[in-house]
Amino acid sequence: QVQLQESGPGLVKPSQTLSLTCTVSGGSITTNYYYWSWIRQPPGKGLEWIGYIAYSGSTYYSPSLKSRTSISRDTSKNQFTLQLSSVTPEDTAVYYCARMQGSWWHDYWGQGTQVTVSS
């Protein structure tokens, strides 16, 4: 039973860096062959995939967000993190972490955490 839990500040000021942590239990983030994704949903809009960190530690980001995105991990804590820099109010969304299979199917999700970008 894999469980994921997002944590981090719910309010970020414009131009600052959004930083969230996903804590994983019931499975290792280094297990072949899973990928650990960040996904967001702005209010009234659909889901947007942000990027992933693979079991190997390699990363891949959405082209539209690549320049501002960094995903890293702490294997000793079984956690992975999202950093999104230079945020604007358009980055306001519910942010989810999720496990992705190689097929791009996300089988386990966190509950999501609201992040608001506002001064």
N, CA, C and O atoms as a Tinker XYZ file with bonds, in Angstrom:
   476  protein
     1  N      0.839000   -1.184000    0.000000    73     2
     2  CA     0.000000    0.000000    0.000000    64     1     3
     3  C      0.881000    1.243000    0.000000    63     2     4     5
     4  O      1.428000    1.625000    1.034000    81     3
     5  N      1.013000    1.862000   -1.148000    73     3     6
     6  CA     1.821000    3.059000   -1.287000    64     5     7
     7  C      1.000000    4.276000   -0.898000    63     6     8     9
     8  O     -0.136000    4.441000   -1.342000    81     7
     9  N      1.582000    5.122000   -0.070000    73     7    10
    10  CA     0.936000    6.361000    0.321000    64     9    11
    11  C      1.883000    7.518000    0.080000    63    10    12    13
    12  O      3.088000    7.404000    0.305000    81    11
    13  N      1.335000    8.635000   -0.380000    73    11    14
    14  CA     2.108000    9.833000   -0.638000    64    13    15
    15  C      1.466000   11.005000    0.077000    63    14    16    17
    16  O      0.241000   11.117000    0.129000    81    15
    17  N      2.292000   11.874000    0.623000    73    15    18
    18  CA     1.799000   13.014000    1.366000    64    17    19
    19  C      2.603000   14.260000    1.008000    63    18    20    21
    20  O      3.821000   14.294000    1.181000    81    19
    21  N      1.912000   15.279000    0.509000    73    19    22
    22  CA     2.553000   16.547000    0.189000    64    21    23
    23  C      2.646000   17.423000    1.430000    63    22    24    25
    24  O      1.783000   17.368000    2.306000    81    23
    25  N      3.685000   18.219000    1.497000    73    23    26
    26  CA     3.816000   19.179000    2.581000    64    25    27
    27  C      4.609000   20.386000    2.094000    63    26    28    29
    28  O      5.418000   20.292000    1.171000    81    27
    29  N      4.356000   21.515000    2.736000    73    27    30
    30  CA     5.045000   22.743000    2.392000    64    29    31
    31  C      4.157000   23.944000    2.613000    63    30    32    33
    32  O      2.983000   23.792000    2.951000    81    31
    33  N      4.691000   25.126000    2.428000    73    31    34
    34  CA     3.909000   26.346000    2.652000    64    33    35
    35  C      2.727000   26.445000    1.703000    63    34    36    37
    36  O      2.822000   26.085000    0.529000    81    35
    37  N      1.619000   26.937000    2.225000    73    35    38
    38  CA     0.439000   27.131000    1.396000    64    37    39
    39  C      0.376000   28.487000    0.724000    63    38    40    41
    40  O     -0.466000   28.709000   -0.146000    81    39
    41  N      1.248000   29.389000    1.113000    73    39    42
    42  CA     1.260000   30.728000    0.557000    64    41    43
    43  C      2.685000   31.100000    0.181000    63    42    44    45
    44  O      3.604000   30.977000    0.991000    81    43
    45  N      2.858000   31.554000   -1.046000    73    43    46
    46  CA     4.163000   31.963000   -1.558000    64    45    47
    47  C      4.012000   33.325000   -2.218000    63    46    48    49
    48  O      3.026000   33.586000   -2.907000    81    47
    49  N      4.979000   34.173000   -2.008000    73    47    50
    50  CA     4.938000   35.501000   -2.614000    64    49    51
    51  C      5.441000   35.471000   -4.049000    63    50    52    53
    52  O      6.322000   34.678000   -4.381000    81    51
    53  N      4.888000   36.330000   -4.902000    73    51    54
    54  CA     5.381000   36.405000   -6.280000    64    53    55
    55  C      6.883000   36.646000   -6.325000    63    54    56    57
    56  O      7.440000   37.371000   -5.500000    81    55
    57  N      7.515000   36.028000   -7.297000    73    55    58
    58  CA     8.957000   36.046000   -7.546000    64    57    59
    59  C      9.746000   35.086000   -6.655000    63    58    60    61
    60  O     10.930000   34.856000   -6.900000    81    59
    61  N      9.116000   34.531000   -5.641000    73    59    62
    62  CA     9.805000   33.595000   -4.766000    64    61    63
    63  C      9.765000   32.183000   -5.344000    63    62    64    65
    64  O      9.204000   31.951000   -6.415000    81    63
    65  N     10.364000   31.255000   -4.625000    73    63    66
    66  CA    10.409000   29.864000   -5.047000    64    65    67
    67  C      9.414000   29.043000   -4.242000    63    66    68    69
    68  O      9.409000   29.066000   -3.012000    81    67
    69  N      8.578000   28.323000   -4.964000    73    67    70
    70  CA     7.646000   27.386000   -4.364000    64    69    71
    71  C      8.405000   26.101000   -4.071000    63    70    72    73
    72  O      9.071000   25.557000   -4.951000    81    71
    73  N      8.308000   25.616000   -2.845000    73    71    74
    74  CA     9.016000   24.401000   -2.463000    64    73    75
    75  C      8.067000   23.465000   -1.732000    63    74    76    77
    76  O      7.476000   23.835000   -0.717000    81    75
    77  N      7.923000   22.257000   -2.249000    73    75    78
    78  CA     7.055000   21.244000   -1.656000    64    77    79
    79  C      7.814000   19.935000   -1.515000    63    78    80    81
    80  O      8.717000   19.634000   -2.295000    81    79
    81  N      7.432000   19.169000   -0.513000    73    79    82
    82  CA     8.029000   17.868000   -0.269000    64    81    83
    83  C      6.953000   16.795000   -0.320000    63    82    84    85
    84  O      5.850000   16.986000    0.192000    81    83
    85  N      7.275000   15.679000   -0.933000    73    83    86
    86  CA     6.393000   14.520000   -0.946000    64    85    87
    87  C      7.053000   13.403000   -0.155000    63    86    88    89
    88  O      8.158000   12.965000   -0.478000    81    87
    89  N      6.370000   12.951000    0.875000    73    87    90
    90  CA     6.858000   11.844000    1.685000    64    89    91
    91  C      6.141000   10.573000    1.258000    63    90    92    93
    92  O      4.912000   10.522000    1.228000    81    91
    93  N      6.914000    9.556000    0.930000    73    91    94
    94  CA     6.376000    8.300000    0.412000    64    93    95
    95  C      6.531000    7.210000    1.459000    63    94    96    97
    96  O      7.591000    7.065000    2.067000    81    95
    97  N      5.471000    6.449000    1.663000    73    95    98
    98  CA     5.519000    5.284000    2.534000    64    97    99
    99  C      4.944000    4.081000    1.797000    63    98   100   101
   100  O      4.157000    4.236000    0.864000    81    99
   101  N      5.336000    2.889000    2.217000    73    99   102
   102  CA     4.840000    1.677000    1.589000    64   101   103
   103  C      5.558000    1.290000    0.318000    63   102   104   105
   104  O      5.170000    0.321000   -0.334000    81   103
   105  N      6.581000    2.012000   -0.046000    73   103   106
   106  CA     7.358000    1.723000   -1.235000    64   105   107
   107  C      8.534000    2.666000   -1.316000    63   106   108   109
   108  O      8.461000    3.805000   -0.856000    81   107
   109  N      9.612000    2.192000   -1.898000    73   107   110
   110  CA    10.829000    2.986000   -2.007000    64   109   111
   111  C     10.851000    3.787000   -3.294000    63   110   112   113
   112  O     10.459000    3.287000   -4.349000    81   111
   113  N     11.306000    5.023000   -3.213000    73   111   114
   114  CA    11.403000    5.847000   -4.412000    64   113   115
   115  C     12.548000    5.419000   -5.314000    63   114   116   117
   116  O     12.713000    5.964000   -6.406000    81   115
   117  N     13.335000    4.459000   -4.875000    73   115   118
   118  CA    14.412000    3.935000   -5.711000    64   117   119
   119  C     14.057000    2.609000   -6.369000    63   118   120   121
   120  O     14.889000    2.037000   -7.073000    81   119
   121  N     12.858000    2.112000   -6.162000    73   119   122
   122  CA    12.457000    0.832000   -6.730000    64   121   123
   123  C     12.268000    0.904000   -8.241000    63   122   124   125
   124  O     11.564000    1.774000   -8.754000    81   123
   125  N     12.916000   -0.036000   -8.950000    73   123   126
   126  CA    12.720000   -0.171000  -10.406000    64   125   127
   127  C     11.285000   -0.599000  -10.665000    63   126   128   129
   128  O     10.796000   -1.466000   -9.942000    81   127
   129  N     10.613000   -0.078000  -11.596000    73   127   130
   130  CA    10.886000    1.010000  -12.503000    64   129   131
   131  C      9.773000    2.039000  -12.363000    63   130   132   133
   132  O      8.914000    2.167000  -13.235000    81   131
   133  N      9.802000    2.757000  -11.269000    73   131   134
   134  CA     8.783000    3.754000  -11.012000    64   133   135
   135  C      9.345000    5.168000  -11.120000    63   134   136   137
   136  O     10.544000    5.405000  -10.976000    81   135
   137  N      8.436000    6.084000  -11.377000    73   135   138
   138  CA     8.760000    7.485000  -11.543000    64   137   139
   139  C      7.883000    8.290000  -10.607000    63   138   140   141
   140  O      6.724000    7.943000  -10.379000    81   139
   141  N      8.424000    9.347000  -10.075000    73   139   142
   142  CA     7.735000   10.102000   -9.032000    64   141   143
   143  C      7.457000   11.503000   -9.533000    63   142   144   145
   144  O      8.368000   12.309000   -9.722000    81   143
   145  N      6.174000   11.776000   -9.744000    73   143   146
   146  CA     5.743000   12.971000  -10.457000    64   145   147
   147  C      5.187000   14.049000   -9.541000    63   146   148   149
   148  O      4.683000   13.781000   -8.451000    81   147
   149  N      5.299000   15.264000  -10.023000    73   147   150
   150  CA     4.541000   16.395000   -9.499000    64   149   151
   151  C      3.543000   16.838000  -10.568000    63   150   152   153
   152  O      3.886000   16.982000  -11.741000    81   151
   153  N      2.311000   17.049000  -10.137000    73   151   154
   154  CA     1.204000   17.433000  -11.010000    64   153   155
   155  C      0.439000   18.534000  -10.307000    63   154   156   157
   156  O      0.342000   18.531000   -9.080000    81   155
   157  N     -0.103000   19.469000  -11.056000    73   155   158
   158  CA    -0.868000   20.533000  -10.423000    64   157   159
   159  C     -2.181000   20.771000  -11.153000    63   158   160   161
   160  O     -2.343000   20.393000  -12.313000    81   159
   161  N     -3.112000   21.405000  -10.452000    73   159   162
   162  CA    -4.408000   21.740000  -11.017000    64   161   163
   163  C     -4.799000   23.147000  -10.580000    63   162   164   165
   164  O     -5.214000   23.349000   -9.439000    81   163
   165  N     -4.671000   24.120000  -11.478000    73   163   166
   166  CA    -5.132000   25.470000  -11.157000    64   165   167
   167  C     -6.644000   25.480000  -10.977000    63   166   168   169
   168  O     -7.329000   24.600000  -11.496000    81   167
   169  N     -7.174000   26.454000  -10.255000    73   167   170
   170  CA    -8.620000   26.496000  -10.042000    64   169   171
   171  C     -9.377000   26.581000  -11.364000    63   170   172   173
   172  O     -9.069000   27.413000  -12.216000    81   171
   173  N    -10.368000   25.711000  -11.520000    73   171   174
   174  CA   -11.185000   25.699000  -12.720000    64   173   175
   175  C    -10.524000   25.130000  -13.951000    63   174   176   177
   176  O    -11.100000   25.184000  -15.038000    81   175
   177  N     -9.324000   24.583000  -13.810000    73   175   178
   178  CA    -8.605000   24.044000  -14.956000    64   177   179
   179  C     -8.271000   22.573000  -14.754000    63   178   180   181
   180  O     -8.521000   22.006000  -13.691000    81   179
   181  N     -7.713000   21.977000  -15.770000    73   179   182
   182  CA    -7.358000   20.574000  -15.727000    64   181   183
   183  C     -6.001000   20.331000  -15.085000    63   182   184   185
   184  O     -5.297000   21.258000  -14.685000    81   183
   185  N     -5.666000   19.065000  -15.004000    73   183   186
   186  CA    -4.386000   18.666000  -14.438000    64   185   187
   187  C     -3.247000   18.997000  -15.386000    63   186   188   189
   188  O     -3.373000   18.857000  -16.603000    81   187
   189  N     -2.142000   19.434000  -14.820000    73   187   190
   190  CA    -0.943000   19.741000  -15.593000    64   189   191
   191  C      0.238000   19.006000  -14.982000    63   190   192   193
   192  O      0.573000   19.210000  -13.815000    81   191
   193  N      0.857000   18.161000  -15.767000    73   191   194
   194  CA     2.033000   17.440000  -15.311000    64   193   195
   195  C      3.236000   18.373000  -15.297000    63   194   196   197
   196  O      3.486000   19.087000  -16.268000    81   195
   197  N      3.971000   18.364000  -14.210000    73   195   198
   198  CA     5.102000   19.263000  -14.024000    64   197   199
   199  C      6.429000   18.577000  -14.350000    63   198   200   201
   200  O      7.255000   19.121000  -15.083000    81   199
   201  N      6.623000   17.400000  -13.808000    73   199   202
   202  CA     7.864000   16.686000  -14.033000    64   201   203
   203  C      7.955000   15.468000  -13.142000    63   202   204   205
   204  O      7.069000   15.213000  -12.326000    81   203
   205  N      9.039000   14.712000  -13.302000    73   203   206
   206  CA     9.258000   13.553000  -12.453000    64   205   207
   207  C     10.725000   13.388000  -12.103000    63   206   208   209
   208  O     11.613000   13.941000  -12.752000    81   207
   209  N     10.946000   12.619000  -11.069000    73   207   210
   210  CA    12.267000   12.080000  -10.785000    64   209   211
   211  C     12.123000   10.569000  -10.802000    63   210   212   213
   212  O     11.250000   10.012000  -10.136000    81   211
   213  N     12.975000    9.913000  -11.558000    73   211   214
   214  CA    12.891000    8.483000  -11.741000    64   213   215
   215  C     13.556000    7.730000  -10.591000    63   214   216   217
   216  O     14.260000    8.306000   -9.762000    81   215
   217  N     13.310000    6.437000  -10.574000    73   215   218
   218  CA    13.950000    5.553000   -9.603000    64   217   219
   219  C     15.478000    5.683000   -9.632000    63   218   220   221
   220  O     16.150000    5.492000   -8.618000    81   219
   221  N     16.005000    6.009000  -10.803000    73   219   222
   222  CA    17.440000    6.148000  -10.988000    64   221   223
   223  C     17.978000    7.495000  -10.522000    63   222   224   225
   224  O     19.189000    7.671000  -10.384000    81   223
   225  N     17.079000    8.445000  -10.280000    73   223   226
   226  CA    17.472000    9.796000   -9.947000    64   225   227
   227  C     17.436000   10.763000  -11.110000    63   226   228   229
   228  O     17.598000   11.967000  -10.908000    81   227
   229  N     17.229000   10.276000  -12.314000    73   227   230
   230  CA    17.129000   11.162000  -13.465000    64   229   231
   231  C     15.832000   11.958000  -13.405000    63   230   232   233
   232  O     14.845000   11.508000  -12.824000    81   231
   233  N     15.839000   13.125000  -13.999000    73   231   234
   234  CA    14.666000   13.997000  -13.982000    64   233   235
   235  C     14.231000   14.365000  -15.379000    63   234   236   237
   236  O     15.023000   14.350000  -16.321000    81   235
   237  N     12.962000   14.695000  -15.499000    73   235   238
   238  CA    12.403000   15.169000  -16.751000    64   237   239
   239  C     11.263000   16.109000  -16.417000    63   238   240   241
   240  O     10.438000   15.822000  -15.549000    81   239
   241  N     11.223000   17.247000  -17.121000    73   239   242
   242  CA    10.256000   18.279000  -16.808000    64   241   243
   243  C      9.402000   18.639000  -18.016000    63   242   244   245
   244  O      9.817000   18.479000  -19.163000    81   243
   245  N      8.208000   19.124000  -17.733000    73   243   246
   246  CA     7.372000   19.672000  -18.789000    64   245   247
   247  C      8.129000   20.793000  -19.495000    63   246   248   249
   248  O      8.691000   21.670000  -18.838000    81   247
   249  N      8.150000   20.772000  -20.826000    73   247   250
   250  CA     8.876000   21.833000  -21.536000    64   249   251
   251  C      8.452000   23.244000  -21.150000    63   250   252   253
   252  O      9.284000   24.151000  -21.118000    81   251
   253  N      7.181000   23.438000  -20.859000    73   251   254
   254  CA     6.689000   24.765000  -20.530000    64   253   255
   255  C      7.155000   25.257000  -19.168000    63   254   256   257
   256  O      7.114000   26.457000  -18.897000    81   255
   257  N      7.593000   24.354000  -18.317000    73   255   258
   258  CA     8.006000   24.706000  -16.968000    64   257   259
   259  C      9.461000   24.386000  -16.675000    63   258   260   261
   260  O      9.959000   24.687000  -15.590000    81   259
   261  N     10.134000   23.788000  -17.619000    73   259   262
   262  CA    11.479000   23.282000  -17.399000    64   261   263
   263  C     12.440000   24.324000  -16.851000    63   262   264   265
   264  O     13.242000   24.031000  -15.964000    81   263
   265  N     12.361000   25.532000  -17.376000    73   263   266
   266  CA    13.313000   26.560000  -16.986000    64   265   267
   267  C     13.173000   26.977000  -15.530000    63   266   268   269
   268  O     14.100000   27.548000  -14.957000    81   267
   269  N     12.027000   26.698000  -14.931000    73   267   270
   270  CA    11.774000   27.125000  -13.562000    64   269   271
   271  C     11.669000   25.969000  -12.573000    63   270   272   273
   272  O     11.454000   26.201000  -11.384000    81   271
   273  N     11.814000   24.746000  -13.030000    73   271   274
   274  CA    11.515000   23.572000  -12.208000    64   273   275
   275  C     12.764000   22.788000  -11.830000    63   274   276   277
   276  O     13.670000   22.596000  -12.640000    81   275
   277  N     12.786000   22.347000  -10.592000    73   275   278
   278  CA    13.820000   21.432000  -10.136000    64   277   279
   279  C     13.195000   20.410000   -9.200000    63   278   280   281
   280  O     12.549000   20.774000   -8.217000    81   279
   281  N     13.385000   19.145000   -9.502000    73   279   282
   282  CA    12.916000   18.058000   -8.648000    64   281   283
   283  C     14.128000   17.307000   -8.127000    63   282   284   285
   284  O     15.029000   16.958000   -8.891000    81   283
   285  N     14.147000   17.065000   -6.845000    73   283   286
   286  CA    15.251000   16.349000   -6.226000    64   285   287
   287  C     14.695000   15.332000   -5.236000    63   286   288   289
   288  O     13.484000   15.243000   -5.036000    81   287
   289  N     15.596000   14.563000   -4.618000    73   287   290
   290  CA    15.121000   13.551000   -3.684000    64   289   291
   291  C     16.096000   13.364000   -2.533000    63   290   292   293
   292  O     17.277000   13.701000   -2.620000    81   291
   293  N     15.563000   12.821000   -1.465000    73   291   294
   294  CA    16.353000   12.414000   -0.318000    64   293   295
   295  C     15.999000   10.958000   -0.065000    63   294   296   297
   296  O     14.976000   10.661000    0.554000    81   295
   297  N     16.830000   10.066000   -0.535000    73   295   298
   298  CA    16.501000    8.648000   -0.442000    64   297   299
   299  C     16.497000    8.145000    0.999000    63   298   300   301
   300  O     15.789000    7.189000    1.313000    81   299
   301  N     17.272000    8.771000    1.873000    73   299   302
   302  CA    17.297000    8.349000    3.265000    64   301   303
   303  C     15.972000    8.609000    3.958000    63   302   304   305
   304  O     15.623000    7.921000    4.917000    81   303
   305  N     15.233000    9.599000    3.476000    73   303   306
   306  CA    13.925000    9.932000    4.034000    64   305   307
   307  C     12.777000    9.447000    3.156000    63   306   308   309
   308  O     11.609000    9.608000    3.508000    81   307
   309  N     13.112000    8.856000    2.015000    73   307   310
   310  CA    12.107000    8.422000    1.047000    64   309   311
   311  C     11.195000    9.589000    0.661000    63   310   312   313
   312  O      9.969000    9.471000    0.656000    81   311
   313  N     11.826000   10.708000    0.341000    73   311   314
   314  CA    11.113000   11.920000   -0.014000    64   313   315
   315  C     11.633000   12.473000   -1.327000    63   314   316   317
   316  O     12.799000   12.286000   -1.674000    81   315
   317  N     10.764000   13.153000   -2.050000    73   315   318
   318  CA    11.208000   13.936000   -3.187000    64   317   319
   319  C     10.555000   15.309000   -3.126000    63   318   320   321
   320  O      9.474000   15.479000   -2.562000    81   319
   321  N     11.235000   16.283000   -3.719000    73   319   322
   322  CA    10.843000   17.668000   -3.550000    64   321   323
   323  C     10.660000   18.366000   -4.887000    63   322   324   325
   324  O     11.256000   17.992000   -5.897000    81   323
   325  N      9.828000   19.379000   -4.863000    73   323   326
   326  CA     9.602000   20.244000   -6.013000    64   325   327
   327  C     10.029000   21.654000   -5.659000    63   326   328   329
   328  O      9.666000   22.176000   -4.604000    81   327
   329  N     10.795000   22.264000   -6.533000    73   327   330
   330  CA    11.096000   23.678000   -6.436000    64   329   331
   331  C     10.701000   24.344000   -7.745000    63   330   332   333
   332  O     11.188000   23.976000   -8.814000    81   331
   333  N      9.823000   25.315000   -7.651000    73   331   334
   334  CA     9.366000   26.075000   -8.805000    64   333   335
   335  C      9.694000   27.529000   -8.536000    63   334   336   337
   336  O      9.124000   28.145000   -7.634000    81   335
   337  N     10.595000   28.069000   -9.302000    73   335   338
   338  CA    11.110000   29.410000   -9.051000    64   337   339
   339  C     10.292000   30.479000   -9.764000    63   338   340   341
   340  O      9.483000   30.187000  -10.644000    81   339
   341  N     10.524000   31.718000   -9.362000    73   339   342
   342  CA     9.931000   32.891000  -10.009000    64   341   343
   343  C      8.430000   32.758000  -10.192000    63   342   344   345
   344  O      7.910000   32.976000  -11.286000    81   343
   345  N      7.744000   32.406000   -9.139000    73   343   346
   346  CA     6.318000   32.130000   -9.253000    64   345   347
   347  C      5.509000   33.410000   -9.442000    63   346   348   349
   348  O      5.906000   34.494000   -9.015000    81   347
   349  N      4.374000   33.244000  -10.089000    73   347   350
   350  CA     3.397000   34.294000  -10.288000    64   349   351
   351  C      2.042000   33.777000   -9.815000    63   350   352   353
   352  O      1.911000   32.591000   -9.511000    81   351
   353  N      1.029000   34.646000   -9.746000    73   351   354
   354  CA    -0.298000   34.147000   -9.361000    64   353   355
   355  C     -0.832000   33.032000  -10.253000    63   354   356   357
   356  O     -1.686000   32.260000   -9.817000    81   355
   357  N     -0.350000   32.929000  -11.489000    73   355   358
   358  CA    -0.790000   31.850000  -12.369000    64   357   359
   359  C     -0.284000   30.486000  -11.929000    63   358   360   361
   360  O     -0.737000   29.462000  -12.441000    81   359
   361  N      0.643000   30.462000  -10.992000    73   359   362
   362  CA     1.118000   29.202000  -10.429000    64   361   363
   363  C      0.247000   28.726000   -9.267000    63   362   364   365
   364  O      0.482000   27.649000   -8.719000    81   363
   365  N     -0.746000   29.513000   -8.890000    73   363   366
   366  CA    -1.678000   29.085000   -7.855000    64   365   367
   367  C     -2.412000   27.831000   -8.305000    63   366   368   369
   368  O     -2.990000   27.800000   -9.391000    81   367
   369  N     -2.388000   26.798000   -7.471000    73   367   370
   370  CA    -2.983000   25.521000   -7.848000    64   369   371
   371  C     -2.975000   24.581000   -6.659000    63   370   372   373
   372  O     -2.337000   24.842000   -5.640000    81   371
   373  N     -3.697000   23.484000   -6.812000    73   371   374
   374  CA    -3.515000   22.345000   -5.932000    64   373   375
   375  C     -2.388000   21.512000   -6.520000    63   374   376   377
   376  O     -2.434000   21.136000   -7.691000    81   375
   377  N     -1.389000   21.228000   -5.719000    73   375   378
   378  CA    -0.232000   20.472000   -6.163000    64   377   379
   379  C     -0.291000   19.055000   -5.608000    63   378   380   381
   380  O     -0.511000   18.845000   -4.415000    81   379
   381  N     -0.091000   18.096000   -6.493000    73   379   382
   382  CA    -0.114000   16.685000   -6.139000    64   381   383
   383  C      1.234000   16.041000   -6.408000    63   382   384   385
   384  O      1.920000   16.400000   -7.365000    81   383
   385  N      1.608000   15.103000   -5.577000    73   383   386
   386  CA     2.655000   14.172000   -5.947000    64   385   387
   387  C      2.012000   12.828000   -6.243000    63   386   388   389
   388  O      0.972000   12.494000   -5.674000    81   387
   389  N      2.624000   12.061000   -7.125000    73   387   390
   390  CA     2.039000   10.804000   -7.573000    64   389   391
   391  C      3.115000    9.862000   -8.071000    63   390   392   393
   392  O      4.184000   10.295000   -8.503000    81   391
   393  N      2.829000    8.576000   -8.009000    73   391   394
   394  CA     3.716000    7.575000   -8.573000    64   393   395
   395  C      3.303000    7.268000   -9.989000    63   394   396   397
   396  O      2.122000    7.052000  -10.262000    81   395
   397  N      4.250000    7.246000  -10.885000    73   395   398
   398  CA     3.982000    6.991000  -12.286000    64   397   399
   399  C      4.653000    5.702000  -12.722000    63   398   400   401
   400  O      5.827000    5.474000  -12.432000    81   399
   401  N      3.905000    4.865000  -13.415000    73   399   402
   402  CA     4.470000    3.698000  -14.051000    64   401   403
   403  C      5.098000    4.109000  -15.377000    63   402   404   405
   404  O      4.877000    5.222000  -15.854000    81   403
   405  N      5.865000    3.229000  -15.960000    73   403   406
   406  CA     6.513000    3.539000  -17.232000    64   405   407
   407  C      5.549000    3.842000  -18.356000    63   406   408   409
   408  O      5.931000    4.436000  -19.364000    81   407
   409  N      4.306000    3.441000  -18.190000    73   407   410
   410  CA     3.270000    3.686000  -19.184000    64   409   411
   411  C      2.677000    5.087000  -19.106000    63   410   412   413
   412  O      1.792000    5.421000  -19.894000    81   411
   413  N      3.143000    5.912000  -18.173000    73   411   414
   414  CA     2.627000    7.248000  -17.873000    64   413   415
   415  C      1.319000    7.209000  -17.085000    63   414   416   417
   416  O      0.672000    8.243000  -16.921000    81   415
   417  N      0.927000    6.057000  -16.605000    73   415   418
   418  CA    -0.217000    5.934000  -15.724000    64   417   419
   419  C      0.211000    6.207000  -14.292000    63   418   420   421
   420  O      1.156000    5.599000  -13.789000    81   419
   421  N     -0.493000    7.126000  -13.638000    73   419   422
   422  CA    -0.229000    7.453000  -12.245000    64   421   423
   423  C     -1.174000    6.653000  -11.355000    63   422   424   425
   424  O     -2.377000    6.913000  -11.330000    81   423
   425  N     -0.635000    5.690000  -10.634000    73   423   426
   426  CA    -1.479000    4.774000   -9.888000    64   425   427
   427  C     -1.711000    5.178000   -8.438000    63   426   428   429
   428  O     -2.732000    4.810000   -7.856000    81   427
   429  N     -0.805000    5.910000   -7.855000    73   427   430
   430  CA    -0.979000    6.379000   -6.489000    64   429   431
   431  C     -0.762000    7.877000   -6.447000    63   430   432   433
   432  O      0.160000    8.407000   -7.066000    81   431
   433  N     -1.632000    8.553000   -5.703000    73   431   434
   434  CA    -1.611000   10.006000   -5.593000    64   433   435
   435  C     -1.638000   10.444000   -4.135000    63   434   436   437
   436  O     -2.213000    9.766000   -3.285000    81   435
   437  N     -1.019000   11.568000   -3.857000    73   435   438
   438  CA    -1.235000   12.224000   -2.589000    64   437   439
   439  C     -2.579000   12.920000   -2.587000    63   438   440   441
   440  O     -3.260000   12.969000   -3.611000    81   439
   441  N     -2.961000   13.452000   -1.450000    73   439   442
   442  CA    -4.253000   14.118000   -1.338000    64   441   443
   443  C     -4.261000   15.495000   -1.996000    63   442   444   445
   444  O     -5.330000   16.046000   -2.259000    81   443
   445  N     -3.108000   16.043000   -2.258000    73   443   446
   446  CA    -2.981000   17.368000   -2.834000    64   445   447
   447  C     -2.837000   18.436000   -1.766000    63   446   448   449
   448  O     -3.356000   18.297000   -0.659000    81   447
   449  N     -2.138000   19.489000   -2.103000    73   447   450
   450  CA    -1.991000   20.610000   -1.191000    64   449   451
   451  C     -2.170000   21.915000   -1.955000    63   450   452   453
   452  O     -1.600000   22.100000   -3.031000    81   451
   453  N     -2.953000   22.804000   -1.399000    73   451   454
   454  CA    -3.215000   24.092000   -2.025000    64   453   455
   455  C     -2.025000   25.009000   -1.849000    63   454   456   457
   456  O     -1.526000   25.179000   -0.737000    81   455
   457  N     -1.570000   25.599000   -2.936000    73   455   458
   458  CA    -0.531000   26.619000   -2.891000    64   457   459
   459  C     -1.065000   27.870000   -3.579000    63   458   460   461
   460  O     -1.470000   27.831000   -4.741000    81   459
   461  N     -1.058000   28.956000   -2.860000    73   459   462
   462  CA    -1.520000   30.232000   -3.384000    64   461   463
   463  C     -0.337000   31.176000   -3.521000    63   462   464   465
   464  O      0.447000   31.345000   -2.587000    81   463
   465  N     -0.215000   31.785000   -4.680000    73   463   466
   466  CA     0.828000   32.779000   -4.918000    64   465   467
   467  C      0.175000   34.146000   -4.843000    63   466   468   469
   468  O     -0.636000   34.507000   -5.695000    81   467
   469  N      0.529000   34.891000   -3.832000    73   467   470
   470  CA    -0.081000   36.189000   -3.611000    64   469   471
   471  C      0.810000   37.018000   -2.701000    63   470   472   473
   472  O      1.502000   36.492000   -1.828000    81   471
   473  N      0.777000   38.319000   -2.923000    73   471   474
   474  CA     1.504000   39.230000   -2.062000    64   473   475
   475  C      0.645000   39.741000   -0.917000    63   474   476
   476  O      1.117000   40.526000   -0.095000    81   475
